[in-house]
Amino acid sequence: MRHFFTILSHELRMLLVSPFTYVATVLFLVVMGTIFTWMLEQFAEAPQQASPAAMFFLFFEVPVLFMVPLLTMRSISEERRLGTLETLLTTPVSTVEVVLGKFAAAYCLYMALWASTGGFFWVLWKFAQDPRLFDVGPLIGGYLFIAVSGLFFIAIGIFTSSLSRNQAVASILSFSLLFGIILGLNFLRKMEFLNNEALFPVKAAVDYVQVFRHLEDFTRGIVDTREILFYLSGCALALIFSILGVEAKIVHS
């Protein structure tokens, strides 16, 4: 792993000069700013049961579904399209270092974007001065959930980028997988046929991977190690498949 930090710094520089990064940043801030404004309007109209932080993070899937594909779609697919990936791997750099370096760079930018939303809550605290609107517990839990789940989501984006030379295809694949994991499984949980006693193990597995339930636990201060293990193991599997995918493409190219 001697070259990991070299690749990480290079990828961060490339992300910072990429127009896709700034498109993702602008879209992210516009969407989250709109959600935050709507949330404050709801509190102004009537008291809410949930805290502002808990309500804010309930919409985490909206930016994730478009931000992760934009941040990761070029990571490996662009290298393969230009033919620079093969050249890079002829140097004393391993496939593991390349994949992990690209993953870490995308994750750092992902977390930086989410960290910028802390400014919303700082402004709220600065001008409202109402402790009822600034509950530290759900805020910390929400950001912890973003950090842990982001490992898995970014790894999925890296994996889909390793499957195709076309950035658009990688983006669509990433969006589809994220949509299925975040929203598709939530919809599946509500299907009546899962209430069949014979399908109880399936229902239990579907309940275990409910992302929104994980978010609710984190914002309530419940940190379940099983949920953390789910995201860490998912991240590890996605990165392993990414490494195997890159090596397979190199062998057959």
C-alpha positions in Angstrom: 0.0 0.0 0.0 3.0 2.3 -0.5 1.4 4.2 -3.4 -2.1 4.5 -1.9 -1.7 8.1 -0.7 -0.1 9.1 -4.0 -3.1 7.8 -5.9 -5.5 9.4 -3.3 -3.9 12.9 -3.7 -4.0 12.6 -7.5 -7.6 11.5 -7.5 -8.6 14.4 -5.2 -6.9 16.8 -7.6 -8.7 15.3 -10.6 -12.0 15.5 -8.8 -11.4 19.1 -7.9 -10.8 20.0 -11.6 -13.7 17.9 -12.9 -16.9 19.8 -14.0 -18.9 16.8 -12.8 -17.7 17.5 -9.2 -19.1 21.1 -9.3 -22.3 20.0 -11.0 -22.8 17.5 -8.1 -21.9 20.2 -5.5 -24.3 22.8 -6.9 -27.1 20.2 -7.2 -26.4 18.9 -3.7 -26.5 22.3 -2.1 -29.6 23.5 -4.0 -31.5 20.3 -3.1 -30.4 20.2 0.6 -31.0 24.0 0.9 -34.5 23.6 -0.5 -35.2 20.7 1.9 -33.9 22.7 4.9 -36.0 25.7 3.9 -39.1 23.5 3.6 -38.4 21.9 6.9 -38.2 25.3 8.7 -41.5 26.3 7.1 -43.1 23.2 8.5 -41.8 24.1 12.0 -43.1 27.7 11.6 -46.6 26.5 10.7 -47.0 23.9 13.4 -45.0 22.0 16.1 -43.4 18.8 14.8 -42.8 15.6 16.7 -39.4 15.1 15.2 -36.4 17.4 15.6 -35.2 19.5 12.7 -32.1 17.3 12.3 -34.1 14.1 12.2 -36.5 15.5 9.6 -33.5 16.8 7.6 -31.8 13.5 7.3 -35.0 11.7 6.3 -34.4 13.0 2.8 -30.8 11.8 2.6 -31.7 9.5 -0.3 -32.6 12.4 -2.6 -29.0 13.7 -3.0 -27.4 10.3 -2.6 -29.2 8.9 -5.7 -27.7 11.6 -8.0 -24.5 12.6 -6.1 -22.9 9.2 -5.8 -23.2 8.4 -9.5 -21.8 11.8 -10.4 -18.8 11.5 -8.1 -17.9 7.9 -9.0 -18.9 7.3 -12.6 -15.6 8.6 -14.1 -13.3 7.0 -11.5 -12.5 3.7 -13.4 -14.6 3.8 -16.6 -12.9 7.0 -17.8 -9.5 5.4 -17.2 -10.5 2.3 -19.2 -12.0 4.4 -22.0 -8.8 6.4 -22.4 -6.6 3.4 -22.0 -4.7 4.9 -19.1 -5.7 2.2 -16.6 -3.6 -0.5 -18.3 -0.7 1.9 -18.4 -1.1 2.8 -14.7 -1.1 -0.9 -13.7 2.2 -1.5 -15.6 3.9 0.6 -12.9 4.6 -0.7 -9.4 1.0 0.1 -8.4 -1.4 -2.7 -7.5 -5.0 -2.9 -8.5 -5.9 -2.8 -4.8 -4.1 0.5 -4.4 -5.8 2.0 -7.5 -9.3 1.0 -6.4 -8.9 2.0 -2.8 -7.3 5.3 -3.8 -10.2 6.2 -6.1 -12.7 5.0 -3.4 -11.1 7.1 -0.7 -11.0 10.2 -2.9 -14.7 10.0 -3.8 -15.6 9.2 -0.1 -13.6 12.3 1.1 -15.5 14.5 -1.3 -18.8 12.9 -0.4 -18.2 13.6 3.3 -17.0 17.2 2.6 -20.3 17.9 0.8 -22.3 16.5 3.7 -20.2 18.4 6.2 -21.1 21.7 4.4 -24.7 21.2 5.4 -23.6 21.7 9.0 -23.6 25.4 8.0 -27.4 25.2 7.8 -27.7 24.2 11.4 -25.1 26.7 12.5 -27.2 29.5 10.9 -30.3 28.0 12.6 -28.6 28.1 16.0 -27.1 31.5 15.4 -30.3 33.3 14.6 -33.0 31.2 16.2 -31.3 30.7 19.6 -34.0 28.1 20.3 -32.7 24.9 21.9 -35.9 23.1 20.7 -34.7 23.6 17.1 -31.1 22.5 17.8 -31.0 18.9 19.2 -27.4 17.8 19.2 -28.2 14.1 19.6 -30.1 13.5 16.3 -27.6 15.8 14.5 -24.6 13.7 15.6 -26.5 10.5 14.9 -27.5 11.7 11.5 -24.0 12.6 10.4 -22.7 9.3 11.8 -25.2 7.4 9.7 -24.2 9.4 6.7 -20.5 8.6 7.3 -21.1 4.8 7.8 -23.6 4.3 5.0 -21.6 6.5 2.7 -18.8 3.9 2.7 -21.2 1.3 1.2 -22.8 3.8 -1.3 -19.5 5.1 -2.6 -18.2 1.5 -2.9 -21.2 0.7 -5.1 -20.4 3.6 -7.3 -16.8 2.5 -7.7 -18.0 -1.1 -8.5 -20.4 0.1 -11.2 -17.7 2.3 -12.7 -15.4 -0.8 -13.0 -18.0 -2.6 -15.1 -18.1 -0.4 -18.1 -16.1 2.0 -20.2 -19.1 4.3 -20.7 -19.7 6.8 -17.9 -23.4 7.0 -18.6 -23.8 3.3 -18.3 -21.8 3.3 -15.0 -24.0 6.2 -13.7 -27.3 4.4 -14.6 -26.1 1.2 -13.0 -25.0 3.0 -9.8 -28.4 4.8 -9.6 -30.3 1.6 -10.1 -28.4 -0.3 -7.4 -28.7 2.5 -5.0 -32.4 3.0 -5.7 -33.0 -0.7 -5.2 -31.1 -0.8 -1.9 -32.5 2.4 -0.4 -36.1 2.5 -1.8 -36.7 -0.8 -3.4 -36.1 -2.9 -0.3 -38.3 -0.4 1.7 -41.1 -1.0 -0.8 -40.5 -4.8 -0.7 -40.9 -4.8 3.1 -44.5 -3.6 2.7 -45.5 -6.4 0.4 -48.2 -8.6 1.9 -46.8 -11.9 0.6 -43.8 -11.6 3.0 -46.2 -12.1 5.9 -46.5 -15.7 4.9 -45.0 -17.9 7.7 -42.9 -19.8 5.2 -41.2 -16.6 4.1 -40.4 -15.4 7.7 -36.6 -15.8 7.1 -36.9 -13.7 4.0 -38.9 -11.1 5.8 -36.4 -11.0 8.6 -33.5 -10.5 6.1 -35.4 -7.7 4.3 -36.1 -6.0 7.7 -32.4 -6.2 8.6 -31.3 -4.3 5.5 -33.8 -1.4 5.8 -31.8 1.7 5.4 -34.5 4.0 6.7 -34.8 2.0 9.9 -31.0 2.3 10.3 -31.3 6.0 9.9 -34.1 6.2 12.5 -32.0 4.2 15.0 -28.9 6.4 14.5 -30.9 9.7 15.0 -32.4 8.2 18.1 -29.0 7.5 19.5 -29.2 3.7 19.0 -26.0 2.5 17.4 -26.4 -1.2 16.5 -23.2 -2.9 15.6 -25.1 -5.2 13.3 -26.1 -2.2 11.2 -22.6 -0.9 11.1 -21.4 -4.4 10.1 -23.9 -4.4 7.3 -22.5 -1.3 5.7 -18.8 -2.2 6.3 -19.3 -5.7 4.9 -21.2 -4.3 1.9 -18.5 -1.8 1.3 -15.8 -4.5 1.5 -17.7 -6.8 -0.9 -18.3 -4.0 -3.4 -14.6 -3.1 -3.4 -13.5 -6.7 -3.7 -15.8 -7.1 -6.7 -14.4 -3.8 -8.1 -10.8 -5.1 -7.8 -11.8 -8.5 -9.4 -13.6 -6.6 -12.2 -10.7 -4.4 -13.0 -8.3 -7.4 -13.1 -10.6 -9.4 -15.2 -11.0 -6.5 -17.7 -7.2 -6.1 -17.9 -6.7 -9.8 -18.5 -9.2 -9.9 -21.4 -8.1 -6.6 -22.9 
